[in-house]
Amino acid sequence: MQMLKEAILEKGKAINQDVLLVDSFLNHQVDVKLMQQVGEAFAAYFKDRGITRVITIESSGIAPASFTALAMGLPLVIMKKQTSRIMTGDLLQTTVRSFTKGTSYELTIKREFLVPGEKVLFIDDFLASGEAAFGMLRLAKEAGIEVAGIGIVIEKAFQAGHDRLIGEGIDVYSLARVKSMSENHIEFVD
């Protein structure tokens, strides 16, 4: 997606070979016109698959997932990284290791929002090692739902996440695939 690649090159910043800062348009400040295009691109790619809801993980996946759900006319479900006193009842949880933060968290969702037999589309901001996606897949399996596909805004193609998910038979569609990065240099997969 050319508009996204241009935003990454103009507003993003490669901190080093592993960390790409895109907080000026994707997660701290959101370019809603760009996210609308992102949502429409995912909706077009995943149309006609019987998808019944879009899911994501808080917080950076919310903007692209919201615009995807809007474009598809579907509800959006947000998996939580932290529980709270009001998050009670029948919960599904799994531990996920965050590549970016170097910490682990409990991915949590109320079972009532993952209805057995449904087909969902998972949207996330980044794909690196695939830990967040595999956490979501564990919860989906436990809930008895089918993951019809995974939409990724920015994929670090030089890391193993994409190949691991493809190896599990998951359709992964990434809008921008980064081939390599170094300080102030970003190269995309053609």
N, C-alpha and C positions, 0 to 999 in steps of 0.2 A: 504494500500500500504506500504509494509515493508520498502522500501528504504526511503520513506518520514518519516515514524515513527522513523527510525534510525537517520535521519537528525535532527528531532525535539529533540530527546533525546541527541544527541551529540553536536549540535550547537545551539539549542534553549535554552531559559532561561525563566522560569516562574518567573515573577517579583512578582506576588502575586496570589491570587485565581482567578483573572479575566484577567490579562494581560500576554500574551505569546509573548516574543520577538524572532522573527525569521528573523531579518534583515540581518543576515550573509548569508542566502541562498535564501530568497524569495523576498525581496523588496529593500533593500538598496544595497546589493550585491546579485547577482543572480547566483545560481548554475544551469547553462544551461543544464547540463546532467540530473539533477533531474527534471527540468522543462520540458524537452523533454519527460521523462517518465510520468510525470503528464499529459501532453497534449495527449500522446498516450493512457493513461488509460481513460481519458474522452472521447476521440474519439471512443474507443472500446465500452464503455458503452452506448453512445448515438447514435451509428451508426444506419442506416436504419430507421430514424425517419423523414426524409424529411426536415432536418434542412438546412436553406439557408444562415445563417450567425451566427457568434459568437459575443456576446456583453459582455462588462465588464465596470467597473468603474475605472477611473484613481485613483491612480497610481499603487497600489500594485496588482491589478488584471491583469495588462498588461502582465507580463511575462507568467503566466500560460495560459491566454487566447490566447496569440500569438502562443504558441506551440500547443494548442488545435486546433486553426484555421488552422495552418499549417498541422497538422496531418489529419484534415478533408478536406483540400483543399478548405476552405471557407474564405470569407472576414471577417475581424475583425472590429467592431465598438466600439469606446471608448466613454463612457458617461463622460462628464466633471463635475468637482466639482465647477469650477469657470468659469464665463463667461469672455469674453474679448471684446475689441473693434472690433475685426474681426469676432467674433461669432454673426452674425446678420442673419436676415431673419426669417423664420418660425421655431421657437424654441419650444420644449416641455420642461417644467420644473416642478419640484416638490421639496418640502423641505424634506430633510432627516437629521435625527439626528445621528451623529457618536457616537457609543458606546465608541470606543477607545479614541477619542479626547474630548468627552463631549461637542461638539459644533454641530451646524446645518449648512448645506450647501445647495445650490440650485443645484440639479442634473439636468444637461442640455444636450440636444442633438438636433441637427438639424433634423427636421421632415423627410427630404429627405433620411436619413440613416436608418429609420425604415419604410419599405415599407409595406403598408397594405396587409394583406393576407400571409405574410411570416411567417416562423417558425424560431425562434431563440433559441440559447443555451446561457444561462447566466453563466459566469465563474467568480468566485470571490475568493480572498485569504482566507478570514475568514467568518464564519457564527457564530454570537452570538445571538443577539436579532432578527435579520432578517430585521432591518430597511432599509439597503441598497437594499436588495432583494425586499422588498415591494415598495420602491421608483421606482425601475426598473419596477416592475409589473404595477404600476400606469401609467408610461409612455408608456409601451407596450400596455396596454388597450386603452389609448387615441389615440395611433397610429394605432390601429387595427391589431396588430400582435399577433401571438400565441407564448407563451413561452413553448417550448417543454421539457425543463428541466433546472435544475440548478446544476452546478458542483461546489463544494466547496473543496478547498485544505485542510483547517483545520477547523473543526467544534468544537465549544465549546458545547458539547452535554449536558452539565449541564445548559445551558441557553435555552430559549424558542423558538429560531428562527426556528429550524428544525420542531418542532411540529406545529408551526403556519403555515409554508409553506405547510406541508403535509395536514393540515386541509383545505387549499385552493385548494387541488387537484394537487399540483405541485410535480413532481418527483425530489427529491433532492438526489444527489449522492455525498457523502463526502469521500475523500480519507483517511483522518485521523480524527477520532472522539475522542476528549479528554474528558475523563470521569470526571477528577478532576485535579486541579493544586493547588500547594502552592509553596512558595519560594523554588526553586531548586528541585521540585518534579512534575512529569507529569505522569498521568495514563490514558491509552487509554481504550475505550470501546472495548470489545472483538468482 
